[in-house]
Amino acid sequence: MLERVQSERTISDRAMIEIRDVTRSYGAFKALDNASLVIREGEFFSLLGPSGCGKTTLLRMIAGFDTPTSGSIAVDGQPMDGIPANRRPTNMVFQSYAIFPHLNVEQNVAYGLKRLKLQSGEEKRRVEEALAQVSLTGLGKRRATELSGGQRQRVALARALVMRPKVLLLDEPLSALDKKLREQMQVELRRLQQAVGITFVLVTHDQYEALAMSDRIAVMFGGRIAQVASPKEIYQRPVNRQVADFLGGMNFVKAEIVEENGASLVVDTLGFGRVRTDKPKTFVRHGGAATLGIRPERLRVLWDNATAKFEVAGKVVERHYFGEITHLIVEIPGLEKPLSVTETNDFGADDIPVGAPIRLAYDPEALVAMAD
Amino acid sequence: MTAIRRYLPSWLSSYAALYILFLYLPVIFLPIFSINTAATPKFPLSGVTLHWYQELPRTPALIDATWNSLVVGASAAILSTVFGILAARSITRYRYPGRRTVNGLIMAPLVLPEVIVAISMLLVMLQLGLSLSLFTVVLGHVLVCIPYSMTVLTSGFEGFDRSLEEASADLGESAFGTFRRVTLPMVAPAIVSSLLVCFTISLDEFIIAFFLTGTEATLPIYIWGQLRFAAKLPGVLALGTLLLAASFVLMTVAEILRRRAARRTQNEGGLYA
C-alpha cells in the first residue's frame, strides 16, 4: 500500500507538544493531576492506561475539545490557550470514527479542504492521495453507510491526514475492530506514520498496541503520568508495581536492601538469594525493603542435566496450555507466592507433569528493582 | 390439529380483509359520492360529474376557510416544530433528573380527551382575557401538535453522535459552518417531517378549533356548518375528498422523511460495523 517504507527513522529532538503542569478538575475530582510531558516532532507517542486514567482528557485538551483548569499546552511552539479546536494544527481520528453519514467517502475526506478554497484540481489530487495512503483508492463514491468497520477507520484516517496536520491524534482507533484486523491495522498505522513523518499521539488501554506501535509511551494512572519511556524500557524497567502489572505478567519478589550506591543495588531475597541489579533512575528508597520483579518469560526451564549460572529450584503446581506457549506455576521454597513461568512449547514444556521438580534459569539483569 | 392449522390462515386472512374494508369503506364512499350528479348520497349513482369540484373555488366562504386553515396550519406547524426541536434536543442529548417525567408530560396531550383539552384551553384563554380568534386556535393546535412533533424529531435526533460535530470543528469548520454542513443536513428530514405532520394535524383538527375560534372558520368548521344544508352535501364530499388526498400525501412524505432522518443518525454503524 505504501510505496516507500523506511525501516528506522530518526526523530528530531524538537518538541512538538509541550504539556506543562496541566490539571483538569471536575469539582473535587481531578481527571488530570499536574501532568507535564514533552512529545517530540515525528514521534509515535502513546498515552497508555486503564479507563478513567485521564488519557482521553489529555488528548481532548490537545485537540481543543476540553480546557485545562490550570497549566498550559503548546503545539509546535505556539501556546494553545484560548485557541478553539477549529484553529489548531491538530487533527483527530475519533473512537467512533465520526464519519459524516450524509456524505460519501470522497466528500468526507474533502470536508476540511473545502474551507481552504483550493483549486478544484488540487483538492481532488489531495483527496486521491489521502485515499491511496490508506488503501481506499476507487472507493471514493461509496456511501458512508456501505463501509465495513475497517474501511470506516481508514476514511477517518484519510480525512485527518489530508489536512496535513502537525499532529495526528488517535482516540482508541482500533478498539472497535476484531483481533485480527486490529493487529493488521497496528502494523499499517505504524508504517503510515513512518511514511508521512507526522507526530502521532495515540490513546489506548491496550498495552500490546502501545508496545507494538510507539516510539515512546506515557503510562497513566488516576490522572497522573507514572512513567514515560520507550516500549522496551517501560516493559523491562517499569518504575513501580502498577506499571509493571499493567504491561503484562510480572512476578514480584520481596527484597531486603543490603547495599545501595549510585548505579546499583544489592538485595537479599528468599528464593533468588543475594542479587546485584541496576538501580533505576527513578528508584526512591522507602526504608530497607524493595520489590524485585521478573517477567514470566525471563524464567527458562532447565532440561535434564543442563545447568545455569543463576537458577532457582521448585515444583510445578499448575500447567496451562496456550498453543505456542505453556504457562507454568512453580512453587519455590521461601517465596510466599509461586512464580509464573511462560515457556515455548518447542522442547515439550506442555508435557511437564504437575508435581514434578523443576529448575529455572534466570538472568539477574532481568530482575528489576522497583518502588512498591 | 392439522385441519385447524390449515383452516386458520384462510379464516384469518378473510378476517383481515373484512377489517380493512370496515376501516376504509367510509373513506371510499367520500370520493365515490363526490362525483355523483345527484345531491343525495345513494346507490346507484345517477351519473358522473366533476361539477361539485368546479363549484368549490366559486364559494367565497370556502376560500376564506381554506386560507384560515392554511394560516393556522402553517403557524401551528412552525411553532410546534420549534418547541419540538428544543424539547427533542434536550431529551436526546442531555441526561438530567426528571428527563422521563418531562418527556411523559409533553406526550400527555396525546391521550387526554380532546374535548376536555379544548374546554380547558377555552377557560384559560378567557381567563387571560384573550378574545377568540385564529390566534387562539393556533395556540390550541400547538398544544396537540407538540407530542407528534416530539415523536418525529426524537427519532431523528436519537443516536446523533456528538463526535460528528466535534469532527467538523476538528477539520477547521466554525460553529456556524458545522451547524450548516453537518447538524442541519442530518436533522433536516426530521424537521421537514415534523412540519408536515403538524400541518396535517392542524388542517384536519375540529374540536379545539371549534371551541377556540371566533368568527373565522377553519376548513373542518366550515364543513361542519355546511352539513346543515342537504343541498351542500356533494360540495362537502368533494372538499372532503381533496382534504383526504392532501393529508394522505403529506403524511406519506413526512413518514418517508422521518425514516430517512432516522436511518442517517441511527444506522451510523454502517452495514458491517
Interface residues (C-beta under 8 A of the other chain):
Chain A: A63 G64 F65 P84 A85 N86 R87 T90 N91 M92 F94 Q95 S96 A98 I99 F100 P101 H102 Y111 G112 R115 L116 A144 T145 E146 L147 S148 G149 R152 R159 A160 M163 A176
Chain B: D161 S163 L164 E166 A167 S168 A169 D170 L171 G172 E173 S174 G177 R181 V182 P185 M186 R263 R264 T265 N267 E268 G270 L271 Y272 A273
